[in-house]
Amino acid sequence: MKLVEVPEGRIVQITNITGGLGVRNRLAAIGLYPGATVKVVKAPPGPLIIEVAGSRIALGKGMASKIEVKEISEQHKP
């Protein structure tokens, strides 16, 4: 599933990022890379707000649709 499709409160793991090298490098610089764990704080409409490595990040729908994830949990991280 795509990150943009994940409901609020879910914790997912990034499995793949589609797009060019520039997109992958930009996302990696903010902690988004295959294997990273991400919590969805706010789902669309509007920008997607995620929490990764203790930081909150806003992503547009276009960027979030390039990130493929698998669900880990419906619970909040401890």
C-alpha positions in Angstrom: 0.0 0.0 0.0 1.1 3.6 -0.5 1.8 5.9 2.5 -0.9 8.3 1.4 -3.5 5.5 1.9 -2.6 4.8 5.6 -5.1 5.9 8.2 -4.2 8.1 11.1 -2.6 6.4 14.1 -1.1 3.5 12.2 2.6 2.5 12.3 4.1 1.3 9.0 7.5 0.3 7.7 8.7 1.6 4.4 9.3 -1.2 1.8 10.1 0.8 -1.3 10.3 4.3 -2.7 9.5 4.8 -6.4 10.9 7.8 -8.3 14.3 9.0 -9.3 17.5 9.3 -7.4 16.8 12.9 -6.4 13.5 11.9 -4.8 15.0 8.9 -3.0 18.0 11.1 -1.7 15.7 13.9 -0.6 13.5 11.4 1.4 16.5 9.6 2.8 17.9 12.9 4.1 14.8 13.3 6.3 14.9 9.7 7.5 12.5 8.1 5.0 14.2 5.1 3.4 13.3 1.4 3.0 13.2 -0.3 6.5 12.4 2.9 8.3 9.4 2.9 10.7 6.8 5.7 10.3 3.7 6.7 12.3 0.9 8.5 10.5 -0.1 11.4 12.7 -2.5 13.1 10.3 -3.9 11.6 7.1 -5.3 13.6 4.0 -7.1 15.8 3.2 -4.3 18.3 3.4 -0.7 17.4 3.9 0.1 14.0 5.4 1.9 14.5 8.7 4.1 11.6 9.8 6.5 11.0 12.7 9.8 9.4 12.0 12.8 9.1 14.4 11.1 11.5 16.9 10.4 14.3 14.3 7.2 15.3 12.6 7.3 15.8 8.9 4.6 17.1 6.5 4.5 15.5 3.0 2.3 16.3 0.1 0.1 13.7 -1.5 2.4 13.4 -4.5 5.5 12.6 -2.5 3.6 10.3 -0.1 2.2 8.3 -3.1 5.8 7.4 -4.1 6.4 5.6 -0.7 5.3 2.0 -0.4 4.7 0.6 3.1 3.5 -2.4 5.0 1.5 -2.1 8.2 3.2 -3.0 11.5 0.7 -2.0 14.1 -2.4 0.0 14.9 -1.0 1.0 18.3 1.1 4.0 19.2 4.8 3.5 19.6 5.8 3.0 23.3 
